[in-house]
Amino acid sequence: MTDPSRPSRPDPRIATALRDLFGIPESDLRADAELDADLHLDSLSVVELQVALEESTGVRINPEDPSAIRTLGDLQSVLEAAIATGQPAFPSLKLSEDR
């Protein structure tokens, strides 16, 4: 069931990633659109989308239960939570000086 407090259109970063990666037009995007049934994204495509969103936001998107992300609204909630916590997507690597 769609949460009435959620916007009907996804975050522009999600819309852009879906368009650029998979050619999905924004007109097909709504909060209750299911990633698999409506947008035809398989698990690998969802990982590609996650990486693209991490690159565009700079934060790590690491849901506690990835299988719980079934709709664009779910993805939007996970993205908003990731941005709120602000964990870097690509933390700088420290090279050991013991070579």
Rosetta blueprint (number, residue, H / E / L):
1 M L
2 T L
3 D L
4 P L
5 S L
6 R L
7 P L
8 S L
9 R L
10 P L
11 D L
12 P H
13 R H
14 I H
15 A H
16 T H
17 A H
18 L H
19 R H
20 D H
21 L H
22 F H
23 G L
24 I L
25 P L
26 E H
27 S H
28 D H
29 L L
30 R L
31 A L
32 D L
33 A L
34 E E
35 L L
36 D L
37 A L
38 D L
39 L L
40 H L
41 L L
42 D L
43 S H
44 L H
45 S H
46 V H
47 V H
48 E H
49 L H
50 Q H
51 V H
52 A H
53 L H
54 E H
55 E H
56 S H
57 T H
58 G L
59 V E
60 R L
61 I L
62 N L
63 P L
64 E L
65 D L
66 P H
67 S H
68 A H
69 I L
70 R L
71 T E
72 L H
73 G H
74 D H
75 L H
76 Q H
77 S H
78 V H
79 L H
80 E H
81 A H
82 A H
83 I H
84 A H
85 T H
86 G L
87 Q L
88 P E
89 A L
90 F L
91 P L
92 S L
93 L L
94 K L
95 L L
96 S L
97 E L
98 D L
99 R L
